[in-house]
Amino acid sequence: MATRGAKPKAAALRLVDGTHNVTRHGKVADAQAAVEIAVEAFGPLHQPPGLKGEGLKAWKRYIKPAAWLDGSKEAAAIAFCELWQEFRFAPTSFPASKHGQMRAYMAELGLTDERNRKAGDEKAKDEFFDD
């Protein structure tokens, strides 16, 4: 039976985006310790040597700035970059099934949540609603 609701967010991502709730997730220090243990166990995320072209650009643009990722997400990160390269090569012949896979990898890696973006990113002001 499938569970309902949003998938649980990784502790590292909760700490990065500021959504760690002490009443639900426990002490911040305990979460930070668990994240450090996971990073030590899996190691840091390294760029694969065979990545080229649009896949390498995707790694540098999306994966490298994602400080919350560790070695446990290496397979998903590589698969995302390879799908991105395939999409950029022939966007009109990229099947919907692969587009769904790419979006699933982005969600798994925490790339689709706007709260994970850098604070320095400024959007254009709206002439009617912004001062």
N, CA, C and O atoms as a DFTB+ gen file, in Angstrom:
524 C
 N C O
     1  1       0.837      -1.176       0.000
     2  2       0.000       0.000       0.000
     3  2       0.886       1.244       0.000
     4  3       1.842       1.327       0.770
     5  1       0.581       2.174      -0.829
     6  2       1.370       3.410      -0.935
     7  2       1.043       4.349       0.227
     8  3      -0.097       4.436       0.684
     9  1       2.060       5.031       0.678
    10  2       1.842       6.008       1.743
    11  2       1.434       7.331       1.132
    12  3       1.790       7.647      -0.004
    13  1       0.692       8.088       1.891
    14  2       0.217       9.375       1.397
    15  2       1.088      10.503       1.917
    16  3       1.787      10.368       2.921
    17  1       1.025      11.605       1.213
    18  2       1.744      12.793       1.652
    19  2       3.111      12.908       1.006
    20  3       3.523      12.074       0.200
    21  1       3.789      13.958       1.386
    22  2       5.111      14.230       0.830
    23  2       6.134      13.235       1.362
    24  3       6.019      12.737       2.482
    25  1       7.138      12.959       0.532
    26  2       8.223      12.099       0.966
    27  2       9.006      12.807       2.066
    28  3       9.151      14.029       2.034
    29  1       9.509      12.057       3.031
    30  2      10.325      12.691       4.074
    31  2      11.577      13.324       3.465
    32  3      12.182      12.775       2.544
    33  1      11.943      14.463       3.986
    34  2      13.118      15.181       3.500
    35  2      14.339      14.733       4.302
    36  3      14.237      14.481       5.503
    37  1      15.465      14.637       3.657
    38  2      16.702      14.246       4.325
    39  2      17.079      15.279       5.384
    40  3      16.802      16.469       5.231
    41  1      17.713      14.811       6.457
    42  2      18.086      15.706       7.564
    43  2      19.000      16.830       7.088
    44  3      18.841      17.974       7.515
    45  1      19.947      16.525       6.217
    46  2      20.867      17.562       5.725
    47  2      20.100      18.656       4.997
    48  3      20.400      19.840       5.153
    49  1      19.120      18.264       4.211
    50  2      18.338      19.238       3.460
    51  2      17.463      20.081       4.390
    52  3      17.290      21.279       4.166
    53  1      16.910      19.455       5.434
    54  2      16.125      20.223       6.413
    55  2      16.993      21.271       7.107
    56  3      16.544      22.388       7.363
    57  1      18.221      20.908       7.404
    58  2      19.125      21.856       8.068
    59  2      19.511      22.989       7.130
    60  3      19.611      24.141       7.554
    61  1      19.729      22.669       5.852
    62  2      20.129      23.680       4.878
    63  2      19.012      24.678       4.621
    64  3      19.238      25.888       4.612
    65  1      17.799      24.161       4.410
    66  2      16.709      25.072       4.053
    67  2      15.953      25.639       5.250
    68  3      15.013      26.415       5.078
    69  1      16.351      25.259       6.453
    70  2      15.752      25.851       7.646
    71  2      14.389      25.308       8.021
    72  3      13.632      25.989       8.712
    73  1      14.050      24.097       7.586
    74  2      12.745      23.528       7.915
    75  2      12.830      22.479       9.020
    76  3      11.872      21.737       9.237
    77  1      13.947      22.408       9.713
    78  2      14.095      21.446      10.808
    79  2      13.207      21.885      11.968
    80  3      13.394      22.967      12.526
    81  1      12.245      21.046      12.326
    82  2      11.305      21.328      13.402
    83  2      11.701      20.481      14.608
    84  3      11.660      19.253      14.537
    85  1      12.079      21.112      15.700
    86  2      12.583      20.403      16.881
    87  2      11.527      19.459      17.441
    88  3      11.867      18.366      17.893
    89  1      10.264      19.849      17.423
    90  2       9.221      18.986      17.978
    91  2       8.981      17.748      17.118
    92  3       8.559      16.714      17.635
    93  1       9.237      17.835      15.834
    94  2       9.007      16.701      14.941
    95  2      10.282      15.908      14.673
    96  3      10.243      14.679      14.623
    97  1      11.411      16.592      14.501
    98  2      12.641      15.944      14.051
    99  2      13.693      15.773      15.131
   100  3      14.722      15.145      14.880
   101  1      13.474      16.304      16.314
   102  2      14.456      16.190      17.384
   103  2      15.412      17.372      17.410
   104  3      15.227      18.356      16.694
   105  1      16.424      17.258      18.237
   106  2      17.376      18.350      18.419
   107  2      18.204      18.594      17.153
   108  3      18.543      17.667      16.417
   109  1      18.513      19.865      16.931
   110  2      19.324      20.239      15.769
   111  2      20.710      19.607      15.866
   112  3      21.253      19.136      14.866
   113  1      21.279      19.599      17.064
   114  2      22.618      19.025      17.255
   115  2      22.628      17.542      16.894
   116  3      23.596      17.051      16.313
   117  1      21.551      16.824      17.237
   118  2      21.469      15.398      16.893
   119  2      21.377      15.214      15.371
   120  3      21.994      14.308      14.810
   121  1      20.617      16.064      14.727
   122  2      20.499      15.985      13.268
   123  2      21.832      16.294      12.602
   124  3      22.224      15.621      11.649
   125  1      22.530      17.312      13.102
   126  2      23.836      17.660      12.540
   127  2      24.826      16.519      12.723
   128  3      25.617      16.232      11.824
   129  1      24.790      15.867      13.879
   130  2      25.677      14.730      14.124
   131  2      25.357      13.582      13.168
   132  3      26.269      12.941      12.646
   133  1      24.067      13.315      12.932
   134  2      23.671      12.249      12.013
   135  2      24.129      12.554      10.590
   136  3      24.568      11.660       9.867
   137  1      24.026      13.809      10.198
   138  2      24.473      14.217       8.857
   139  2      25.979      14.027       8.731
   140  3      26.458      13.525       7.714
   141  1      26.721      14.421       9.750
   142  2      28.178      14.258       9.715
   143  2      28.579      12.793       9.632
   144  3      29.527      12.448       8.927
   145  1      27.862      11.928      10.348
   146  2      28.139      10.493      10.295
   147  2      27.879       9.956       8.896
   148  3      28.658       9.158       8.375
   149  1      26.770      10.401       8.283
   150  2      26.443       9.950       6.923
   151  2      27.493      10.410       5.923
   152  3      27.887       9.649       5.039
   153  1      27.947      11.647       6.059
   154  2      28.976      12.169       5.143
   155  2      30.264      11.374       5.297
   156  3      30.935      11.069       4.311
   157  1      30.608      11.041       6.538
   158  2      31.811      10.239       6.763
   159  2      31.649       8.838       6.183
   160  3      32.596       8.286       5.622
   161  1      30.460       8.261       6.314
   162  2      30.225       6.905       5.829
   163  2      30.240       6.849       4.306
   164  3      30.838       5.939       3.730
   165  1      29.597       7.798       3.650
   166  2      29.496       7.785       2.190
   167  2      30.563       8.620       1.519
   168  3      30.860       8.403       0.344
   169  1      31.137       9.552       2.218
   170  2      32.147      10.425       1.648
   171  2      31.518      11.548       0.843
   172  3      30.307      11.563       0.623
   173  1      32.333      12.476       0.409
   174  2      31.805      13.596      -0.373
   175  2      31.429      13.143      -1.788
   176  3      31.873      12.098      -2.264
   177  1      30.625      13.934      -2.425
   178  2      30.207      13.659      -3.789
   179  2      31.281      14.182      -4.744
   180  3      31.634      15.361      -4.709
   181  1      31.796      13.290      -5.597
   182  2      32.852      13.667      -6.540
   183  2      32.323      13.641      -7.959
   184  3      31.511      12.790      -8.322
   185  1      32.793      14.582      -8.752
   186  2      32.439      14.643     -10.163
   187  2      33.052      13.447     -10.883
   188  3      34.253      13.209     -10.758
   189  1      32.254      12.689     -11.634
   190  2      32.815      11.539     -12.353
   191  2      33.733      11.990     -13.487
   192  3      33.439      12.981     -14.155
   193  1      34.825      11.287     -13.711
   194  2      35.796      11.733     -14.714
   195  2      35.300      11.663     -16.152
   196  3      35.793      12.416     -16.992
   197  1      34.347      10.791     -16.473
   198  2      33.913      10.633     -17.857
   199  2      32.814      11.585     -18.297
   200  3      32.364      11.515     -19.440
   201  1      32.380      12.461     -17.427
   202  2      31.287      13.377     -17.757
   203  2      31.787      14.481     -18.676
   204  3      32.789      15.137     -18.388
   205  1      31.073      14.682     -19.796
   206  2      31.495      15.682     -20.789
   207  2      30.299      16.478     -21.282
   208  3      29.152      16.125     -21.007
   209  1      30.564      17.527     -21.993
   210  2      29.534      18.296     -22.686
   211  2      28.460      18.852     -21.768
   212  3      28.752      19.431     -20.722
   213  1      27.203      18.663     -22.183
   214  2      26.066      19.183     -21.433
   215  2      25.929      18.505     -20.079
   216  3      25.446      19.122     -19.129
   217  1      26.348      17.243     -19.970
   218  2      26.317      16.541     -18.691
   219  2      27.238      17.196     -17.681
   220  3      26.881      17.341     -16.512
   221  1      28.428      17.595     -18.129
   222  2      29.378      18.289     -17.264
   223  2      28.848      19.663     -16.880
   224  3      29.003      20.093     -15.738
   225  1      28.224      20.352     -17.829
   226  2      27.628      21.656     -17.523
   227  2      26.535      21.521     -16.468
   228  3      26.422      22.354     -15.568
   229  1      25.720      20.452     -16.587
   230  2      24.661      20.207     -15.604
   231  2      25.261      19.931     -14.233
   232  3      24.734      20.396     -13.223
   233  1      26.356      19.181     -14.188
   234  2      27.011      18.890     -12.902
   235  2      27.463      20.187     -12.242
   236  3      27.220      20.413     -11.057
   237  1      28.120      21.029     -13.021
   238  2      28.639      22.283     -12.468
   239  2      27.524      23.247     -12.078
   240  3      27.659      23.998     -11.112
   241  1      26.427      23.227     -12.823
   242  2      25.337      24.167     -12.561
   243  2      24.399      23.710     -11.449
   244  3      23.948      24.532     -10.650
   245  1      24.096      22.412     -11.383
   246  2      23.093      21.927     -10.449
   247  2      23.656      21.114      -9.285
   248  3      23.216      21.287      -8.149
   249  1      24.610      20.241      -9.544
   250  2      25.085      19.312      -8.518
   251  2      26.158      19.940      -7.633
   252  3      26.090      19.838      -6.409
   253  1      27.130      20.577      -8.237
   254  2      28.246      21.139      -7.473
   255  2      27.790      22.154      -6.413
   256  3      28.307      22.104      -5.297
   257  1      26.850      23.074      -6.697
   258  2      26.425      24.021      -5.659
   259  2      25.552      23.403      -4.569
   260  3      25.321      24.039      -3.541
   261  1      25.066      22.186      -4.766
   262  2      24.187      21.538      -3.796
   263  2      25.020      20.945      -2.669
   264  3      25.359      19.761      -2.696
   265  1      25.346      21.759      -1.689
   266  2      26.247      21.374      -0.601
   267  2      25.684      20.258       0.274
   268  3      26.444      19.614       0.997
   269  1      24.393      20.014       0.231
   270  2      23.783      18.997       1.080
   271  2      23.950      17.592       0.529
   272  3      23.628      16.628       1.223
   273  1      24.442      17.441      -0.697
   274  2      24.595      16.120      -1.292
   275  2      25.889      15.461      -0.842
   276  3      26.922      16.116      -0.709
   277  1      25.818      14.145      -0.608
   278  2      27.015      13.387      -0.270
   279  2      27.138      12.204      -1.231
   280  3      26.359      12.089      -2.178
   281  1      28.089      11.350      -0.996
   282  2      28.366      10.230      -1.886
   283  2      27.206       9.265      -2.065
   284  3      27.176       8.522      -3.046
   285  1      26.247       9.259      -1.138
   286  2      25.107       8.347      -1.267
   287  2      24.203       8.720      -2.439
   288  3      23.411       7.895      -2.896
   289  1      24.311       9.934      -2.921
   290  2      23.477      10.395      -4.035
   291  2      24.230      10.406      -5.361
   292  3      23.755      10.981      -6.341
   293  1      25.407       9.773      -5.397
   294  2      26.232       9.803      -6.601
   295  2      25.524       9.215      -7.811
   296  3      25.544       9.811      -8.888
   297  1      24.903       8.062      -7.652
   298  2      24.239       7.417      -8.784
   299  2      23.110       8.293      -9.339
   300  3      22.972       8.433     -10.554
   301  1      22.315       8.872      -8.460
   302  2      21.213       9.729      -8.900
   303  2      21.748      10.983      -9.586
   304  3      21.180      11.433     -10.581
   305  1      22.834      11.549      -9.063
   306  2      23.417      12.754      -9.660
   307  2      23.963      12.470     -11.056
   308  3      23.768      13.267     -11.973
   309  1      24.635      11.355     -11.217
   310  2      25.183      10.991     -12.528
   311  2      24.046      10.712     -13.509
   312  3      24.086      11.166     -14.653
   313  1      23.041       9.973     -13.068
   314  2      21.912       9.658     -13.943
   315  2      21.192      10.937     -14.372
   316  3      20.799      11.070     -15.531
   317  1      21.018      11.875     -13.441
   318  2      20.391      13.143     -13.791
   319  2      21.199      13.866     -14.867
   320  3      20.634      14.344     -15.851
   321  1      22.515      13.949     -14.683
   322  2      23.364      14.660     -15.645
   323  2      23.346      13.999     -17.021
   324  3      23.350      14.687     -18.042
   325  1      23.325      12.663     -17.049
   326  2      23.273      11.965     -18.333
   327  2      21.929      12.184     -19.026
   328  3      21.878      12.356     -20.244
   329  1      20.840      12.178     -18.253
   330  2      19.533      12.468     -18.840
   331  2      19.468      13.909     -19.327
   332  3      18.889      14.189     -20.377
   333  1      20.061      14.817     -18.569
   334  2      20.081      16.224     -18.974
   335  2      20.820      16.374     -20.304
   336  3      20.379      17.107     -21.190
   337  1      21.943      15.677     -20.434
   338  2      22.720      15.737     -21.679
   339  2      21.888      15.215     -22.846
   340  3      21.889      15.803     -23.927
   341  1      21.187      14.120     -22.627
   342  2      20.340      13.563     -23.682
   343  2      19.214      14.531     -24.039
   344  3      18.886      14.696     -25.214
   345  1      18.623      15.166     -23.036
   346  2      17.559      16.134     -23.269
   347  2      18.067      17.330     -24.063
   348  3      17.398      17.778     -24.995
   349  1      19.231      17.851     -23.711
   350  2      19.792      19.017     -24.402
   351  2      20.198      18.680     -25.834
   352  3      20.154      19.545     -26.709
   353  1      20.591      17.429     -26.082
   354  2      21.002      17.020     -27.431
   355  2      19.815      16.995     -28.388
   356  3      19.925      17.439     -29.531
   357  1      18.675      16.474     -27.919
   358  2      17.501      16.358     -28.797
   359  2      16.225      16.572     -27.980
   360  3      15.530      15.605     -27.669
   361  1      15.906      17.812     -27.627
   362  2      14.746      18.050     -26.764
   363  2      13.410      17.636     -27.383
   364  3      12.501      17.231     -26.659
   365  1      13.276      17.727     -28.694
   366  2      11.992      17.382     -29.311
   367  2      11.751      15.880     -29.371
   368  3      10.603      15.450     -29.485
   369  1      12.796      15.080     -29.299
   370  2      12.625      13.626     -29.323
   371  2      12.851      12.993     -27.948
   372  3      12.981      11.773     -27.841
   373  1      12.899      13.804     -26.910
   374  2      13.083      13.312     -25.540
   375  2      11.724      12.826     -25.040
   376  3      10.805      13.632     -24.893
   377  1      11.576      11.518     -24.776
   378  2      10.265      10.992     -24.406
   379  2       9.799      11.464     -23.025
   380  3      10.606      11.786     -22.152
   381  1       8.500      11.494     -22.858
   382  2       7.908      11.942     -21.592
   383  2       8.343      11.056     -20.431
   384  3       8.484      11.541     -19.308
   385  1       8.555       9.775     -20.677
   386  2       8.979       8.875     -19.603
   387  2      10.347       9.277     -19.052
   388  3      10.571       9.233     -17.843
   389  1      11.249       9.663     -19.933
   390  2      12.570      10.106     -19.477
   391  2      12.493      11.469     -18.808
   392  3      13.246      11.756     -17.878
   393  1      11.578      12.308     -19.287
   394  2      11.383      13.608     -18.638
   395  2      10.905      13.387     -17.199
   396  3      11.338      14.081     -16.280
   397  1      10.018      12.425     -17.017
   398  2       9.554      12.084     -15.670
   399  2      10.682      11.560     -14.801
   400  3      10.765      11.894     -13.619
   401  1      11.558      10.734     -15.382
   402  2      12.716      10.228     -14.638
   403  2      13.636      11.368     -14.221
   404  3      14.128      11.405     -13.093
   405  1      13.860      12.300     -15.147
   406  2      14.746      13.424     -14.854
   407  2      14.171      14.261     -13.712
   408  3      14.903      14.663     -12.807
   409  1      12.867      14.522     -13.752
   410  2      12.227      15.283     -12.674
   411  2      12.296      14.533     -11.353
   412  3      12.471      15.152     -10.303
   413  1      12.161      13.203     -11.387
   414  2      12.251      12.404     -10.167
   415  2      13.660      12.488      -9.572
   416  3      13.816      12.597      -8.356
   417  1      14.677      12.435     -10.427
   418  2      16.055      12.592      -9.929
   419  2      16.263      13.978      -9.335
   420  3      16.911      14.117      -8.298
   421  1      15.723      14.997      -9.978
   422  2      15.856      16.360      -9.451
   423  2      15.209      16.472      -8.075
   424  3      15.766      17.102      -7.176
   425  1      14.041      15.867      -7.908
   426  2      13.364      15.899      -6.616
   427  2      14.159      15.120      -5.578
   428  3      14.298      15.570      -4.440
   429  1      14.682      13.958      -5.958
   430  2      15.469      13.144      -5.033
   431  2      16.728      13.880      -4.571
   432  3      17.155      13.744      -3.425
   433  1      17.307      14.653      -5.474
   434  2      18.521      15.398      -5.147
   435  2      18.227      16.725      -4.447
   436  3      19.153      17.414      -4.019
   437  1      16.971      17.084      -4.326
   438  2      16.604      18.337      -3.662
   439  2      16.793      19.556      -4.538
   440  3      16.978      20.660      -4.026
   441  1      16.750      19.379      -5.854
   442  2      17.005      20.485      -6.770
   443  2      15.744      21.244      -7.157
   444  3      15.834      22.338      -7.714
   445  1      14.572      20.687      -6.874
   446  2      13.333      21.335      -7.295
   447  2      12.751      22.261      -6.245
   448  3      11.816      23.005      -6.537
   449  1      13.278      22.235      -5.035
   450  2      12.748      23.063      -3.956
   451  2      13.389      24.442      -4.017
   452  3      14.603      24.569      -3.862
   453  1      12.589      25.466      -4.238
   454  2      13.122      26.828      -4.384
   455  2      13.793      27.334      -3.115
   456  3      14.578      28.281      -3.177
   457  1      13.508      26.732      -1.973
   458  2      14.148      27.171      -0.729
   459  2      15.623      26.816      -0.690
   460  3      16.364      27.355       0.133
   461  1      16.068      25.913      -1.568
   462  2      17.465      25.494      -1.589
   463  2      18.345      26.410      -2.429
   464  3      19.561      26.229      -2.492
   465  1      17.731      27.383      -3.066
   466  2      18.507      28.277      -3.918
   467  2      19.219      29.319      -3.074
   468  3      18.786      29.638      -1.967
   469  1      20.297      29.837      -3.598
   470  2      21.104      30.805      -2.874
   471  2      20.303      32.056      -2.565
   472  3      19.443      32.463      -3.346
   473  1      20.586      32.658      -1.431
   474  2      19.869      33.860      -1.010
   475  2      20.153      35.036      -1.926
   476  3      19.342      35.960      -1.988
   477  1      21.269      35.040      -2.638
   478  2      21.645      36.148      -3.501
   479  2      20.880      36.195      -4.808
   480  3      20.958      37.182      -5.540
   481  1      20.133      35.124      -5.111
   482  2      19.367      35.114      -6.355
   483  2      18.206      36.090      -6.245
   484  3      17.314      35.903      -5.418
   485  1      18.212      37.099      -7.047
   486  2      17.145      38.101      -7.035
   487  2      16.283      37.924      -8.271
   488  3      16.794      37.803      -9.384
   489  1      14.978      37.910      -8.070
   490  2      14.086      37.832      -9.216
   491  2      13.739      39.238      -9.670
   492  3      13.913      40.206      -8.929
   493  1      13.258      39.337     -10.870
   494  2      12.879      40.644     -11.406
   495  2      11.691      41.198     -10.624
   496  3      10.787      40.459     -10.233
   497  1      11.709      42.500     -10.405
   498  2      10.624      43.125      -9.658
   499  2       9.384      43.245     -10.526
   500  3       9.463      43.500     -11.727
   501  1       8.240      43.056      -9.888
   502  2       6.964      43.224     -10.560
   503  2       6.563      44.685     -10.447
   504  3       6.544      45.240      -9.348
   505  1       6.246      45.309     -11.565
   506  2       5.974      46.740     -11.556
   507  2       4.703      47.087     -10.774
   508  3       4.539      48.233     -10.356
   509  1       3.806      46.125     -10.569
   510  2       2.561      46.427      -9.873
   511  2       2.594      46.058      -8.383
   512  3       1.938      46.709      -7.570
   513  1       3.349      45.023      -8.027
   514  2       3.294      44.522      -6.660
   515  2       4.543      44.809      -5.827
   516  3       4.461      44.800      -4.599
   517  1       5.668      45.058      -6.436
   518  2       6.900      45.316      -5.693
   519  2       7.174      46.805      -5.617
   520  3       6.861      47.562      -6.536
   521  1       7.765      47.210      -4.504
   522  2       8.120      48.626      -4.322
   523  2       9.385      48.972      -5.056
   524  3       9.830      50.119      -5.013
